[in-house]
């Protein structure tokens, strides 16, 4: 699967031949984005164009099981305390 990870207008491509966990994906982000917010959320648009937030590994597994070859994952600053 290919992830296009987006923060504002900065886009990086992460190609994965295996299936990394959500925690492993998050661990890579500071290497790509020097202005990564201290608190952030990851989200993507599903096949119905609904914005899905990647809260945990379960959400991430659903994304991996979607069959998509390329997925745009958006990084957004999180100023909320509930996430």
GIJO-V709935 format. One record per residue. N is the residue number from 1. RES is the residue in three letters. PHI is phi in degrees with one decimal (none if undefined). PSI is psi as a letter, one per 30 degrees, with the letter a starting at -180 (* if undefined). Layout:
BEGIN
N RES PHI PSI
N RES PHI PSI
END
This chain:
BEGIN
1 UNK none k
2 UNK -109.8 k
3 UNK -105.6 k
4 UNK -100.1 j
5 UNK -97.9 k
6 UNK -123.2 k
7 UNK -128.3 j
8 UNK 57.2 c
9 UNK -107.7 g
10 UNK -90.2 k
11 UNK -125.0 k
12 UNK -126.8 k
13 UNK -103.7 k
14 UNK -120.2 j
15 UNK -101.1 k
16 UNK -122.8 k
17 UNK -86.7 f
18 UNK -102.9 a
19 UNK -110.0 j
20 UNK -69.2 l
21 UNK -78.9 l
22 UNK -61.9 e
23 UNK -61.8 e
24 UNK -67.5 e
25 UNK -61.4 e
26 UNK -63.1 e
27 UNK -66.3 e
28 UNK -75.8 f
29 UNK -56.5 e
30 UNK -61.8 f
31 UNK -71.4 f
32 UNK -94.8 e
33 UNK -114.9 j
34 UNK -74.9 f
35 UNK -109.3 h
36 UNK -65.9 k
37 UNK -60.1 l
38 UNK -63.4 e
39 UNK -119.0 k
40 UNK -147.5 l
41 UNK -122.9 l
42 UNK -110.9 k
43 UNK -145.6 l
44 UNK -147.5 l
45 UNK -97.2 k
46 UNK -83.7 a
47 UNK -64.9 f
48 UNK -96.6 g
49 UNK 65.9 g
50 UNK -88.2 k
51 UNK -81.2 k
52 UNK -109.2 k
53 UNK -89.3 k
54 UNK -87.9 i
55 UNK -80.0 e
56 UNK -155.0 a
57 UNK -62.5 e
58 UNK -60.0 e
59 UNK -59.5 e
60 UNK -66.7 e
61 UNK -63.3 e
62 UNK -63.7 e
63 UNK -60.1 e
64 UNK -62.9 e
65 UNK -82.2 f
66 UNK -71.7 f
67 UNK 85.5 f
68 UNK -69.5 k
69 UNK -86.5 e
70 UNK -130.8 k
71 UNK -132.7 k
72 UNK -90.2 k
73 UNK -109.8 k
74 UNK -96.0 k
75 UNK -103.8 k
76 UNK -129.3 k
77 UNK -62.8 k
78 UNK -112.1 j
79 UNK -101.6 g
80 UNK -91.9 l
81 UNK -91.6 f
82 UNK -85.6 f
83 UNK -110.4 *
END
